[in-house]
Amino acid sequence: MASTRRLAAILAADVAGYSRLMGEDEEGTHERLQAHLRELVDPKIAEHRGRIVKNTGDGFLAEFPSVVDAVRCAVEVQRGMIDREPDVPQERRSGSVSASTSVM
């Protein structure tokens, strides 16, 4: 039986400094992360035709049909994080995002 190959772009993202943030304010950090995922990240992934393939606590892996979709999503999430927390000092702000491609 022949296997089917397809190209997919994988976006890997996690919260920069999550352990430190949790140590400073566990409940608040968790609540903010859940709100960011629900109100920003999940809608952006759907908007760019992606889907979450794995949650990792403070991060996720998402699959996209193209590299362009993955990178656009990553950029919009990064910009959205800044827009969502304009008064939060840089050291308290979260959300490091990286994108890479993979053959699946």
N, C-alpha and C positions, 0 to 999 in steps of 0.2 A: 504494500500500500504506500503510495507516494505521500510525502508530507508536504503541506502547504506552508510556504514562507511568506511573510509580509514585513514590510518596514514599519516601524513605529517609533515615535519619539517618546522618551520617558523623562518626565519632570520629577526630580527628587528635591524635596523641600523640607526644611526643619527650622525650628525657632532657635536663633542664635542666642546663646546664654541662658537657655531654658532652666538648667539646674540652678544657676545663680538666682534667676528671677523667682523660681519656686522657693528657694531658701529664704528670700526676702519677703515674699507674700504668696504663699501657696494657693489660697482660695481665690484671690484676685487675679493671679496669673492664669489659673485654670479657667476662670470665668471669661477673661479676655480672649484666651485662645479659642474657646468654644464659640464665642461671638464672632471672632474673625473668620473662623472656618465656615460658620453658618451664613454669615452676611456678606462675606467678600470672596473667600477662596472657592467654596463650592459653586457659587454662581459663575465665577470667572472660568472655572474648569468646564462647566457645562456650556458656557457661551463660546468657548473655543473648541468644542466638539471632543472634549476629553472625558476621561472617567478615572476615578480613584481605583487603583488596583491593590493598594495596601496602606493601612494606617499604622503609624509607628509611635503613637503617643504624642510626641511633640512635632511630628512630621507626617509626610505621606509620599507615596509614589503614584503618579498619574500617567496614564497612557494617552497619547494624542496621535491622530492620523498623519500629522506632519510636524517637522521641526519648527516651521513658522508658527503654527498654532501653539506649540509648547513654549516657545520663547515669548510670544506676545502675551500669553497667559502669565508667565513669570514676571514680565515687566509690569503688567497691569496690577498684579498682586503686590509687588514691591511699592509701586506708586500709591496704591490704595491703602497700604499699611501706614504710610506717612500721612496721607490725607485723613485717615481715621483717628490718628493720635498726634495731632500737630503740637499739642502742649506737653507731650511726654518727652522728657529728656532722651537724647540718643542712647545713653547707656541703659535706659529702661525699656526702649522700643525693641520689638522682637520681629523676626522674620527674615532669615537668610534664605535666599532661593537660588538654586542652581539647576541648569538643564543640560541633559546629554541625550544622545541618540543611541539606539540599540536595535538590532535585528531580532525580531520575534517570530 
